[in-house]
Amino acid sequence: AVASSCDRSTDPHKHIYMASPLTSADDEALIEEILARLTLREKLGQMMQPDWRTFRSAPKLSEAGAAVLPAWAGSAVKRALNAPLTDEQCDRSVGRHCLGSVLGGGGACPTPNEPLAWQAQAAAMQRAALRASSGLPLLVCNDSVHGQANLRDATLFPHHIGQGCMRDEGLVEELGALAARESAACGINWIFSPCAAVALDLRWGRTYESFSEDPALCGRLSAAEVRGIQRCGLPMAACAKHWVADGGTALGTGKFDMGGIGKAVKSFGLDQGNADCDDAELRATHVAPYLPALAEGVLTVMVSYSSLNGVKCHASRALVTGLLKEELGFRGVVVSDYNAVQQCGDSYSAAVCKVVNAGVDIVMTAGGLFGDLTWRRQLEELEAAVGRGDVPAERVDDAVRRVLRVKVACGLLRRAAASTPAGGDAAAAASRCPLFDAAVPPMGDAACVGCEAHRAAARRAVAKSCVLLVNEGGLLPLPAGEGGRPAAELLVTGIAADSLGRQCGGWSLEWQGCEGNAFTTGTTIADAIRAVQPGARLVSGRAAGRQATDGRTAHGHARTRTRTHTQAYARAHAHAHARAHAHARARGHSHAATCAPGPAPRLRLTTCLPQDVDGLAWLLAHAPLSFPQAPSAGAASRPVAVVVTGEAPYAEGFGDVEELRLPPADVRAAVALADAGWAVVLLLVTGRPLLLPPPLLSRVAAVLVAWLPGTEGDGVADVLFGRAPATGRLSFSWPHAMDQAAAAARLKGPLFPFGHGLQTRAVG
């Protein structure tokens, strides 16, 4: 177990937690009456959760296409998959098969991607569910891990790693409620959050989804988010994930495999790997964060792709039924992860028997989106397994009972009021009345999405999540100056300075996140700084405008024009320069061009890609920068350069790394600026602690960590200029070197300990 002397409880069993019963005796009676009326096929439909993108006839992503994930975003394949569902498609899928729940995987959204379109699609699916023979309302699921992140223009909050640094359970609860309301405005009633993982190796690509390396802090904040989600005032279920020890896998054991997708990409070091730990460590480190959430009444739990002591968690009856359901008393739904069943056997039939018998109640599946194993065939395989006796009927009843319990507990199902005339036969009247009300569940107000109040709360959270690691000479907060003029010359640069994509990170409009600024509405850190100091100069090597040069995808014969900030800067400083080089990741030709003052150069890329990759081409560019010398020593005050750097967006699998390295170009820029006389503020936009090389750390005057703040970059500027105090404290200890990537190694003396965070006061 992880321990430290800094403000953490080292005894996760100090309090005894009991799982909430979730429902009343009357509710349980209703559940049993409904269960008794369902046929086997109706019951099995409640246990299947397909991706709604499979409900239409549309292109599927081949293995060749999967090789360029997530570049397929925005392609013709995605547009076809996200075409609005028709009533006929909903009836043919949801209605005919009596489905109990559906999800939209990462990047799934109706067209147009706006709340009313989401509501219309959810209502169509709900009507189909109510017209089905079972007549049961539908659970509509989404990964809203830091806001309704599949929705354009939604409010995106700091990822969990930043929320862990706030040390504010009330604010975490508030953010959970706001995320739930914006999700409910899209017809969603089940959110796959919070992540209760204790991330023990910073190289893991899901580190930012964890609140902390400390089990006690993870537990408190997970429970707070559950409260916010499930008490948002609308039907909504939370989901604690990923059961269990997903954050404790050993380096080198990972294998990125999502039922076919992973076959097209490289193997990874940690994700979906194996955790070796004894029972005491399992309970103290990895089970402990779930206990407060269970006591809070979390309605669902998702199982981890990973293995424990060599056994897949999805196939472990000891973990799912023995520990979670029986020992801890969890009465809600256990759901599989996306396409995880296929990992647990040589055939789907064998795998689904293992998983369902282990205690998984709902099978979440891509359902044919990435291959030929459709969810309809999976449903048939499960039905055949029950018919053979490989899956007991009692196990099916237990699973469906739990699904109904969640629908009752979150307000989707309630007993219908019986209408009995005076002197009439109550029993006869009851037999003629429906058991439960059948109506499309209420949805949230579309006007709340991205509203000023939600963005203001996100801005507060961003400011509270920022951690000040270094502040030599009290450089921060920066003086605001007067009349919009900075008190000192201010320069802003770095790869993350003007990038909403890097601020938001993974799980933001796309599964692996987006680059650039065009994908949603928000305020970049550079724009937030210039809102306070309009005279601040932005020096950036990435293209301005709708498409980012760094990682831009070109589709078909698309032509693009960009005007870089470097060119604008070159007009004022003749020594500024940039060189761009395009490289085709397929057959074709690449050309180089040099950017200089004067007419904009033309950069032409021709490429020919195989048909089944959907015509994707990659255009990559890098622009080295030159910086002016700092003003003379006679200037009123020392000039300041804010270097905003950090990681490109990523999510599970693709985010596993071998080195915790800052972008080399930004390191060189920060060192060059410091050597030229600038006071350098290093501002980190990152999903995990990254190494700070001694030559860099010895030169910078301040280091501020903004983590992955989301859409509201103003919160970062608030801390920089003292509009809000710096109060954040590390939820992960910070490593000296790569040999401290694992939490256990950092116990011997990290660069910055757990709980570290310098404080500043708000100015004015």
N, C-alpha and C positions, 0 to 999 in steps of 0.2 A: 504494500500500500504506500501511496505517496504521503509524505509528511514533511512539515516545515515548522519553523518556530514563528512564522509570520501569520497571525490572525486566522488560523484554521483549526477546525475541530479534528483531532486525530482519533476520535472515537465515534464512528458512524452509527454505532448501536447504542448511543447514549439515550436515545428515545426509542420506544417501541411503537412501530407503526402498524396499523391494521388497515387493510384495503377497505375502501368505502363499499357498502352494500349496493349502491347505485340506484336501487328501485325499492318501492314499498311492496307490502304484501298484496295490495289490490293490483298493482302493476304486474306482479308475478302471476296473479290469477289470469289476467288478460293475456299475458304471454303464453301461458299453457293452453288457453282456449284457442288462440290463433294457431299455435303449433299443431294442435290436434286436427285442425281443418286442412292443413297443407298436405299435398301429395309429395311423393319423393322428389319428383322433378322440380316442383316448386321450392322445396327445401334446398336442393342443390343449387338452384339459381341464386338463392340468398348467399351462397358460399363462394360465388364467382365474382371477381371484380376486374372486368376488362378495361383496357384503354379505349375511350369512346371514339378515338380516331379510326378504329377498326370497324365501326358501324357502317361505313360507306365503302363503295368500290373505289379504290384509289391506288396509286402506286405504292409499292413497298420499298423500303430502304434495303438494298442488297449489301452483301459483305463489302463490295468495292466502295459503295457509298458510305458504309460504316467506317471505313478506313480514314475518311476525312471528317468524321464527326469532331466538333459540332459545326463544321463549315456548311453543312447542308441547310442550316437555318436561312430562311428567306428564299430558298430555292423553289422551283416549281413543285417538287415533291412535297415540301411543307405546305405550300398554298393549297394543293389538292387535299392533303390530309386534314387541313383546317377549314375546308369549305363547310358552311352551315349545315347542320343535320336537318333532314326533313322529317315530318311526322311518320312517313312510311318507313324510313330507316330506323327511327326509334321504336316503332311497333315491331319491326322485323327482328330487332335485337333485344331491346329491353323488355318489350311486352311479351313476345313469343317465348322467351326463355326465363321470364319471371326474375330478372336480375335484381339482386339486392343492393348492389353498389356499382359505381363506375368511377374511373379516374381519368384525368388528363395528365400524361407524363410531362417531363420537362419540356417546355416550349410549346405545349399544346394550348391553343386558343382558337375561338371561332373567328370568322372573318365577317365584319370588321372587329378588331380587337378592342372592344369597348363594353362597358358594363351592360348596356341594354341587349347587346347581342349575346353576351354570356347568359343573361337572365332568360332570353327567349329560348336558347338551346336547353338550358336546365329545365325550363317549364315543359318543353316538348318531351324530354326524357321522363320527367315526373308524370306527365299525362299518360305516357305509354305504360309506365309502371302501374298506375292506378287502373288502366284498362285491362291489365293482365289478369289471368285467372286468380292469382294470389291477391291482387289489389293492394299490395304493400308499397308505401312510399320508398323512394330511392335515397341512398346515401351517395352524395356527389362529392368527390374527394379532390384535394389539391395539395401541393407541397408548400403552402404559404409559410416558408420557414423564416422569412424576415419581411412579411407583407405579402400581398397577393401578387407574387413576382412573375406570374404568367400574363398579367394584365398590363398593357401599356398605360402609362401615366398614373399608375398606383403609387402610393407612398411606400418607399422601400426603407426599412429601418436598419440600424446597425446589425450585422450578423452577431451570433451568440457570443463570439469571443470578445467583442466590444461590450456587449451587455453585461458580461461577467465582470468587466472592469468598472462598471458603474457602482456595484455593490448597493443596488437600490431595488429591492423586491417590488416595491410599489410601482416603480416605473416600468419594470419588466412586465408586471401584470397589466399595466395600462397599454403597453405596446402590443401584448398578446390580444387584448380586447379590440384594439384598433385594426390589427391585421385580420381578426375574425370578422369585423364589421365590413371591411372592404372586400373580404372573400364572400361574405353572405350577400353582398350587393351583386355578386356574380352567380348566385344560386348555389354556392358551395355550402355544405353543412358538415364537412369532416376535413380537418386540417392535419397533415402529417408533421406535427411539431408539438412539443419540444424534443430536441435531441438531448438525451440524458447521458450521452457518452462522456467518459473521462478519457481525454486524449493524452496518451502517455509517450508518444513519439511525434515530434514536430514535423517530421517528414511526411506524415499522413496527410493526404489531400482533403480530409474532412475535419482537420483541426479547428478551423474557424466555425464549424457547426457546434462545437463543444463550448459550454460556458467556461470551463476551467479544467485544469489538471487536478483540482481538489474535489473529492467526492462530496463533501459537505456543501460546498458552494454550488456545485452542480445540482444537488438535490433541492436546495432552497429555491433556486431560480427556476428550475423545472416546474416545481409546484406552483410558483407564482405565475408562470406562463399558462399553466393549465387553468388556474383560476380565471385569468383574463379571457382566455378563449371560450371556456364553457359557461362563463357568466356574462357574456357580451350582450345579452338581451334578445338573442335570436337562436334558433336551433343550430347548435354547433358542438361537435365532438373534437377533442384534442387527441393526440397520439404520442405517447412516450416511445422513443426509439433510440438505438436498435438493440433489442434484447439478444444477447448481453455480451459485454466485453469487446465490442467492436473497436474501441479505442485502445485495446491492449494487445493487438496483434504484433507478432515478431517480424522484424525486418527480414525480407527475403521469402516470406511465406505467402505473400499476396498473389492473387491471380484475378485479373479483372475479367469477369465472365458474367454476362447478363443474358444467358440463354441464347447465345448466338452473336450478340454485338461484340463481345470480347474476343471472338475468334479472329477479328480483323485488326486488332490493335495489340501492342506489345504487352508483355506481362509486367506487373507492377509489384513494388516491394512490400506494401503493407495492406492496401485495401483488399477486403474480402479474404484476409489471411487467417492465420491460426494464433490464438492466444493460449499459451501454456501457463496455467496457474492453479494452485490448489484451492480447496474450498474456502479456506479462511481469506485468502487474497481476493477470490472472486466476490465474496460477500462484502468485504470491507471496502473494496475499491470500485467494483463495477455494478453490484446489485444495490449498494447503499443509495445512489442518486435516485433510484426509482421509488424508494419507500415513501418519501414525502408526496410524490405525484400520485401514488396509489392511495395514500390516505386522503388526498385532496379529491379523489373520485375521478381520476383520468379514465375515460371510457374505453380507450383502445391502446394497444401496445403492438409495435411492429418488431418483427424478429430480424436479426442481423444476418447478412450474407456470410459472415465470417464463421469460423469454427472455434470450438473450445476443446482443448486437449485432443485435437484431431477429429472431432465429431462436428459435422455441420449443425449449427444452432437450429436450423429449420427442421432437422431430423432428430433432434434430441428431446425425447419425451421427458427425461429427467429435468431439463431446463424449462420447457414450456408448460407441461402439465404438472410435473412434480413440484418444482420450485415456485413458479409464477402463480399457477392456478390453485394448487392445493395448499402448499405451505403458506404463501403470502395472501391467499384468499382472493385473488383477482377474479371478478365475475364479468368483466367486459369482454371485448373482442380481441383476439390475437390475429393479426393480419400478416401475411407474408410480405417480403419486399418484392420489388418489380422483377418478374421472371425468375425468382429465386428457386422455385420448385424444381425446375429443370436441372439444377445443379446437384440434386440429391439422389439420383439414380441413373442407371444405364438406359432406362426407358421412362417415358412420362408416366406410364401406368405405375411402375414401381416407385417412382419418385413421389407422386401425389399420395400414394398410400402411406409412405413413410411420413410425409409432412403432416397430413391430416391426422393420422394416428398419434403423431407427436403432440398434437394439440392446437395446430393452426386452424383457425375457424374460417378465414376468408383467404382465397388465393388471388393475389394481385398479379395480373399478367398483361404483357404487351399484346398477347392474344393474336399473333399473326402479323403484327406490325413490322417485325424484322425478320420474318421467316414464314414457313408453311404450317407451323403448329398453331392453328387457330384456337381461340377460346371455346368455340363450339365443339371442336374435337376434344379439348381438355375436359369440357363438361361431360361429354359422352364417356370418356375414360374414367372419370370419377363415378359416374352412374354405374358403369360396368363393374368397377371395383366394389361398390356397395352390393351389387347383385351377386357377386361371387362370395361375399362375406369378408373380403379383404379389408374393408372399412366397415366397422359395425354400425348398424342403424342407430344405436345409442350415441355413438360419436357424432353422427350427423345431427341428431336431435340436440345434443349439447351445443354444437356450433351454431345452429339456427336459433336456439333459445338465446344465446349470447348476442346474436345480431339483432333480434327483436328487442332485447333488453337495452341495447344502445339506442335503438330508434325510439323507444319509450322514454329513456332517460334524457335524451336531448330534445324531446318535444315533437318528434315527427309522428308518433303514434299515441293516440289516447282513446279511451273507451268512448263509444258513442252514447249519447244520452237516450235512454229508452223512453218512448212516449206511450204511456199506459192510460187509457181513458178511465174515468172514475167508475169503480165497480167492475172494471174489466179484468181479464185474466192476465196477470203479470207474466206468467211463464209463456203463454202463447204470444204475447206482445214481444217479449224478449227474443223468441225464436224467429220472429219476422224481421227484427232490426239487425242492422250490421253491427259487428262487434266493435268496430273502430271507425272514427271519422276518416273519410277518404277525400282529401283535397290537396291540391298542390301546396306544399309547405311555404310559409312566408319567406320572402327574400328581403335583403337589406335595401337601403336607400342608395341608389346609384350616385346621388349627389355627394355622398361622403367620400368617394374615391378621390384621393389626391387633394382633398380639401385643405384649406388654410389651417384649420385646427389640427388635423392629423400631421401636416408637415411641420407645424410648430412643435408638436410633441416629439417628432423625429429629430428636429433640430436640437431640442433640449437633451435628448438621449445621445446624440452625437457628441455634444460638448461634454457630457458627463462620462462618456466612454473614453475620451482622449487621455492618454497617459504621458506625462512629462518625465522623461528619463534623465535628461541632462539639461541644466539651465545655468551655464557659466555666467557669473556676473549679473544674474537676474535679467538676462536679455529679454525674456518673455515675462509679461505681455509686452508686445511692441507698442510704442507710443502711437496714438491715432493721428496726431497732427491736427491742423486746423484748416477749415474750408476745403476739405477733400485733398489737401496737399500733405504728403507724408512728412513726418518729423525728420526722417532720414530717407535717403534714396533706397527704394525697395525694388528688388528684382525677383521674379518668380520663374522657376524653370523645373524641369524634371518630367519624366515620362508619364507620371500620374497627375500632373498639375491640372490638366484640362481634359480629363477623361472620366465621364460618368461610368463607363464600363469597368474601369479599375476600381472606382469607389464602391460599386455595388457588388463586384465579385461574382462568384457562381450563383446558380439558382436565381438569375435575374433576366427575365424574358426568355432566356434559353437555359437549358440544363447546365451547360458549362459557362454560362455568362456571355457577355457581348463586349466588343471593343467599341471605342468611339463614343459619341454623344447622341446619336440619332435614334436610339432604340426606345427612349422614354423621356419623360420630363423630369428635370432636376437642376440642381445648381452645382457646377464643378467647383473644386477648391479654388482654382484660379479666378473664376468669376466671383466667388464669395469674397476673396481678398480684394479684388478690384472694386467691389461694391463698397467696401470700407475705405479703400485707398485707390481712387480712380487713376492716380498717377503711377501706380505700380506697373512695371514693365514685365510682360510675359515673353519669355524666350523658350520656344519649344521646337523640337524636331519632328513633331507629328503634324499631319496635314490638318488644316482647319476645314470646317464645313461638315457636310452630311456624311462623308465617308472618311474613315481614318486610314492613313497610309499604312500604319503598322498592322498588318494582318488583314488588309482589305480583301474581300473576295469579289471577283469580277465574274459576271454570269453571261454566258453566250458571247454575243458581240457587243456587250455593254461598253460604252465609252465614258470615261470619267475625267473631270477637270478638278484640280485642287490648287489652292494657293496657300503655301505654307507660311506659318508665322516667321520662319527663318528668313524668307524673302523680304517680308515687311521690315524685319529687324536690320537686314542688310542695307536697306536704303539709308538708315541712320548711322550704321557702323560698317564701313567698307570692308573690314576684315572678316565679317561674318561669312560663313560659307556652309554649304551642305552638298553632299553627294548622294544620289539615290541610285539604287541598283535593284532591278526587278528580276525575280527568278521564278520560272514556271515549274511547278511540282508535277510536271507531266511532259509529254512530247510538245515541242514547239521551240520558240526562240525567246531570249530575253535581251534587253537593251539597257544601257546605262545612260544617265543624263546628269549634268551638273547644274545645280541651281545657283544663280548669281544675280546681282542687281540688274534690272532691265527686263526685257520681255520674258514672260514665263516660258520655260522650256517644255518641250513635248516629250512625253515618255510613252512609248508604244510597246505593248505586250501582245504577242500573238501566240496562241496555244491551241492544241487539239487534244481534247480529252476523250476517253472512252464514253460511249453513249450511256452506260449504266451508272456513271458517277454523276449524272445529271448536269453535265457541262460546267463543273466547278473549276475555277482557276484561282490561284492564290497570287496576290501581289504584295510583296513585303518590301519595306523600305527602312533605311536607317539614315539619320541625318546627324553627323557629328557637328558640334557647335563650338564657336569661339566666343569668349566673353570679354567685355571691356575691363580695364583696370579699375579698381575702386577709386573714388574721388580722393583728392589730396588730403593730407593729414590736417590741413587747415579747415576742412569742412566742419559744419556745425556738429555733426554726429556721424558715427561710423555707419556706412551703408550696410543694408541687410539683404541677403539672398536667401530665399526660401526654396529649397530643393525638395520637390515632392516626388518621391520615388516609391517603388514597391512592385508587387507581383501582377502579372497578367491574370485575367479571370480564369478560374478552374473550378471543378467540382470533383466528385468521387472518381477514383481511378486515375484520371488524367492529371490530378493534382498531386499525386505522390512524386516526391523529388529525392534526388540523391544528395543535393547540397542546398543549404539554406542561404542562398546567395542574393545579394542586391544586384540590380542591373548594373553591369560594369560601367556603362557610359555615364550613368548618374553619379556613381562613385567618383569617377574621374572629374566630372563637372564640379562636384562639391569640393574636392581637393583643390582643383584649379581656382575656384572662386575664393576659397580660404587663403590660398597662397597669394592671390591678387589683392588681398586686403579686405575682403568682404566678411562680415559676421554671418556665418552660415547657420540657418535653421534647417536641420534634416527632418523632414516630415514623412513618416512612413505610412503608406497605404498598403496594408498586408493582411493576409489571413492567418499569420503565425509569426512568432519572433524570427527575425532573420539576423544573420551574423553581421556584426559591426566591426569591420577590420580596424585594427589599432591605428594605422595611418589616417583613416577617416575619422575615427572617434576622437583622436587627439587634436584634430583641426576644427571640428564643428563646435559652435557655441551652445547649441541647444538641439535636443532630439525629442520630437513629439510624435507619439504613435497614435494614428487615427484609426487603425485597423481597417475594416471594410465598412465605412460609415453609411453607405446607401446614397439616396438621392439628395440629401440635404447637406451639401458642403458648407453652408453658412455656419453650421455648428462648429466646424473646425476653425473658421475665421473668428468666431466668437471667443475661442480660447486663445488664439494667436494675439488678438488685440485687447483682451481683457474684458470683453463684454460678458463673458462667463468665466468663472474661476476654473483652474485646472485642479480636478479632484480625483481623477481616475487612478486606480491602483491595479497593478498587473494581476491578471487571473492565471497567468502562466509565468513561471520563472524564465529568465532570458539567458541563453547559452553564451559562453565565451567562444566556443569552437564546435566543430562538427561532432566531436566525441561527447558532447553534452546534448545531442539531439533527443535522447531518451530522458524522461523525467528523473529516473533514478540516478542518472549521472549528474544531474544538476543539483542534487542534494549536497554535493561536496563543495559547492561554491560557485553559483552562477554569476554571470556578469551583473545581472540585476535580480534580486530575489522576488519570489512570490509576494505580492502585496506592496512592492515598491511603487512609488509615484510621488514626484515632487508636487508641492501645492503652490498655487498662486491665488491671489485675490482678484475679484472683479474690480475693474476700474470704472469709476463714475456710475 
